[in-house]
């Protein structure tokens, strides 16, 4: 399912990405929403090559996308 052109990522995800970047120690100039919009649109092997935007449409999609971002932060998918 394609996301509408004017759709914004859920604020909870934008906040999570911003928190992750702040914890990395280099948040200056980083646009969490812009990065997240691109990330959500790309198929991910961790999600069975589905796009996170599509996963968000599922009943437990938000929790799965949040968990995936946290796993990436920990280097689980490095």
Backbone as CSV, one residue per row, in Angstrom:
resi,resn,N_x,N_y,N_z,CA_x,CA_y,CA_z,C_x,C_y,C_z
1,UNK,0.840,-1.175,0.000,0.000,0.000,0.000,0.888,1.242,0.000
2,UNK,0.636,2.127,-0.898,1.424,3.358,-0.986,0.909,4.352,0.042
3,UNK,1.802,5.089,0.605,1.387,6.104,1.559,0.952,7.349,0.796
4,UNK,0.020,8.098,1.329,-0.354,9.365,0.684,0.844,10.310,0.677
5,UNK,0.930,11.131,-0.352,2.062,12.062,-0.474,2.167,13.021,0.696
6,UNK,1.031,13.333,1.317,1.060,14.286,2.421,1.108,13.595,3.784
7,UNK,1.288,12.278,3.797,1.316,11.553,5.064,2.610,11.829,5.811
8,UNK,2.477,11.978,7.082,3.637,12.152,7.946,3.780,10.893,8.784
9,UNK,5.010,10.536,9.104,5.201,9.381,9.984,4.527,9.637,11.333
10,UNK,4.108,8.582,12.003,3.555,8.782,13.351,4.559,9.529,14.232
11,UNK,4.072,10.465,15.002,4.956,11.293,15.834,5.799,10.447,16.777
12,UNK,5.231,9.360,17.257,5.980,8.500,18.174,7.229,7.930,17.493
13,UNK,7.155,7.663,16.192,8.330,7.169,15.463,9.341,8.283,15.226
14,UNK,8.858,9.456,14.880,9.757,10.597,14.691,10.493,10.894,15.993
15,UNK,9.763,10.854,17.103,10.387,11.096,18.403,11.423,10.026,18.724
16,UNK,11.119,8.779,18.401,12.059,7.689,18.659,13.341,7.874,17.857
17,UNK,13.209,8.205,16.577,14.395,8.419,15.740,15.208,9.592,16.286
18,UNK,14.548,10.659,16.673,15.266,11.818,17.227,16.003,11.420,18.499
19,UNK,15.372,10.626,19.349,16.017,10.168,20.581,17.243,9.319,20.263
20,UNK,17.119,8.416,19.292,18.239,7.562,18.903,19.412,8.416,18.423
21,UNK,19.117,9.416,17.604,20.175,10.279,17.077,20.804,11.111,18.195
22,UNK,19.989,11.591,19.113,20.533,12.361,20.231,21.458,11.485,21.081
23,UNK,21.097,10.232,21.266,21.933,9.314,22.050,23.236,8.993,21.328
24,UNK,23.230,9.138,20.007,24.453,8.868,19.253,25.479,9.979,19.454
25,UNK,24.996,11.147,19.914,25.904,12.241,20.209,26.105,13.230,19.084
26,UNK,25.377,13.091,17.973,25.583,14.023,16.867,24.258,14.381,16.193
27,UNK,23.339,15.048,16.912,22.028,15.359,16.332,21.982,16.634,15.496
28,UNK,23.054,17.422,15.491,23.029,18.718,14.820,22.739,18.572,13.329
29,UNK,21.706,19.276,12.875,21.354,19.287,11.461,20.571,18.071,10.979
30,UNK,20.273,17.143,11.880,19.554,15.936,11.487,18.062,16.201,11.488
31,UNK,17.388,15.810,10.403,15.941,15.963,10.293,15.317,14.578,10.437
32,UNK,14.835,14.281,11.633,14.306,12.950,11.928,13.124,12.591,11.026
33,UNK,12.221,13.526,10.793,11.046,13.219,9.980,11.430,12.918,8.536
34,UNK,12.331,13.706,7.970,12.761,13.473,6.581,13.454,12.122,6.452
35,UNK,14.347,11.806,7.395,15.030,10.512,7.356,14.035,9.379,7.488
36,UNK,13.092,9.545,8.416,12.106,8.499,8.669,11.215,8.266,7.456
37,UNK,10.822,9.320,6.767,9.986,9.157,5.576,10.693,8.315,4.522
38,UNK,11.972,8.538,4.331,12.729,7.727,3.369,12.871,6.290,3.854
39,UNK,13.171,6.114,5.127,13.350,4.778,5.692,12.061,3.969,5.611
40,UNK,10.942,4.619,5.894,9.645,3.934,5.860,9.269,3.466,4.456
41,UNK,9.804,4.109,3.437,9.437,3.805,2.049,10.275,2.691,1.420
42,UNK,11.349,2.281,2.083,12.263,1.287,1.501,11.961,-0.106,2.052
43,UNK,11.908,-1.117,1.177,11.725,-2.492,1.669,12.887,-2.881,2.577
44,UNK,12.555,-3.582,3.667,13.581,-3.988,4.634,13.623,-5.505,4.772
45,UNK,14.805,-6.098,4.658,14.923,-7.540,4.879,14.394,-7.952,6.256
46,UNK,14.597,-7.113,7.257,14.144,-7.419,8.615,12.619,-7.530,8.711
47,UNK,11.934,-6.978,7.733,10.463,-7.028,7.709,9.970,-7.904,6.563
48,UNK,10.773,-8.873,6.158,10.381,-9.752,5.060,10.329,-9.026,3.738
49,UNK,11.208,-8.048,3.554,11.269,-7.194,2.362,9.999,-6.377,2.141
50,UNK,9.272,-6.162,3.223,8.119,-5.249,3.151,8.588,-3.855,3.545
51,UNK,7.851,-2.863,3.100,8.151,-1.482,3.485,7.539,-1.207,4.855
52,UNK,8.257,-0.494,5.717,7.667,-0.155,7.012,6.321,0.579,6.882
53,UNK,6.150,1.403,5.850,4.850,2.072,5.653,3.736,1.045,5.562
54,UNK,3.993,-0.072,4.867,2.972,-1.110,4.716,2.742,-1.845,6.029
55,UNK,3.819,-2.104,6.746,3.713,-2.791,8.036,2.888,-1.946,9.012
56,UNK,3.010,-0.627,8.934,2.244,0.253,9.823,0.739,0.094,9.660
57,UNK,0.293,-0.453,8.536,-1.136,-0.635,8.301,-1.681,-1.874,9.014
58,UNK,-0.795,-2.721,9.523,-1.195,-3.957,10.194,-1.525,-3.668,11.659
59,UNK,-2.323,-4.540,12.290,-2.734,-4.292,13.684,-1.580,-4.044,14.656
60,UNK,-0.528,-4.788,14.576,0.608,-4.609,15.482,1.794,-3.947,14.778
61,UNK,1.514,-3.283,13.665,2.570,-2.712,12.844,3.416,-1.667,13.530
62,UNK,2.794,-0.779,14.280,3.560,0.278,14.946,4.576,-0.329,15.903
63,UNK,4.152,-1.299,16.688,5.070,-1.938,17.638,6.212,-2.635,16.902
64,UNK,5.917,-3.264,15.772,6.946,-3.962,15.004,7.956,-2.974,14.414
65,UNK,7.477,-1.867,13.897,8.377,-0.852,13.330,9.226,-0.221,14.434
66,UNK,8.632,0.049,15.586,9.403,0.581,16.712,10.494,-0.404,17.123
67,UNK,10.143,-1.669,17.240,11.117,-2.691,17.630,12.242,-2.788,16.606
68,UNK,11.908,-2.644,15.334,12.921,-2.713,14.281,13.893,-1.549,14.396
69,UNK,13.388,-0.356,14.637,14.268,0.802,14.818,15.197,0.610,16.019
70,UNK,14.674,0.068,17.101,15.498,-0.162,18.284,16.552,-1.238,18.029
71,UNK,16.215,-2.242,17.247,17.185,-3.281,16.903,18.294,-2.695,16.028
72,UNK,17.927,-1.807,15.123,18.926,-1.147,14.289,19.864,-0.324,15.163
73,UNK,19.307,0.379,16.142,20.129,1.194,17.045,21.152,0.310,17.758
74,UNK,20.741,-0.880,18.141,21.626,-1.793,18.876,22.602,-2.521,17.958
75,UNK,22.437,-2.355,16.656,23.335,-3.010,15.713,22.908,-4.406,15.333
76,UNK,21.681,-4.784,15.644,21.206,-6.131,15.344,21.168,-6.410,13.849
77,UNK,21.026,-5.378,13.025,20.936,-5.563,11.589,22.141,-4.996,10.865
78,UNK,23.215,-4.771,11.593,24.413,-4.196,10.978,25.116,-5.222,10.111
